Amino acid sequence: MKNHPLRIEPFGQRAVLVEWPAQVSESILAEILDFVDSFKNLGLPNWEVSVAYNSLTLVNTRQNIDFEQVKTQILSAYEGIKVKTKHSNGFLWKLPVCYEEEFGLDLKEAAEVLGMTIDELIREHTAYQYTVYGIGFLPGFMYLGGLPQQLEIPRRKEPRLSVARGSVGLAGKQTGIYPQNSPGGWNIIGSCPIPIFDISKEQPCFVKVGDKIQFEPISKAAYDLKKIEAEVGIYQPQKKRLNA
């Protein structure tokens, strides 16, 4: 038996929702990812898996399902997990961010609200490794956990109708990168020149759930160079195997 109880519910005619305790926890995320591996090892065809903070959705892409039968398969996969202290299949990605004023639209105001100088905010934001707990809302939008309490700040009272692709923001207990132009209410503190989602590539989003992200501050000149490198396809994000 595992340490975390499961809640398994039907989610329409072709899907099942599997929920772990409602906590933002790396141990729960690791168990979810290990469960995904175990479920795939059952060799069942036509299933897609979508992972969130403390849950996952299993969707059959071909047909309606027998919920009780699938529930039995889920429990079998759960019992088949080989529990690990840390999920070792992911990467730590170092992503460049320019915090210059033209990109950090809310940087000064956010620093004031947080009682910091701009330099202190940047130093805090780039000091931590953030865990990718989910990808959604927009294609390639990463839900990053691990924001230190001193950087927690409410969303903007008035959301913007358009936030530029690559914008790096803070909101509540999260930080993240807008993968494309979209409306948004996060506090924008910088910009990342590297596309997080590129539909022209075989793997449109190079980051996966369970990976970690660390931001690296760069100058405007470095930003311009890395943006050009990304556009012509020669830029390679820095990555390191977790637990290597």
Secondary structure, DSSP 8 states (H G I E B T S, - for coil): --SS--EEEE-SSSEEEEE--S---HHHHHHHHHHHHHHHTTT-SSEEEEE-SSEEEEEESSS---HHHHHHHHHHHHHT----SS--S-EEEEEEEE--TTT-TTHHHHHHHHT--HHHHHHHHTTS-EEEEEE-SSTT-EEEE---GGG-B---SS-EEEE-TTEEEEEBTEEEE-SSSEEE-SEEEEE--S-SB-TTSSSSB---TT-EEEEEEE-HHHHHHHHHHHHHT----EEEETT-
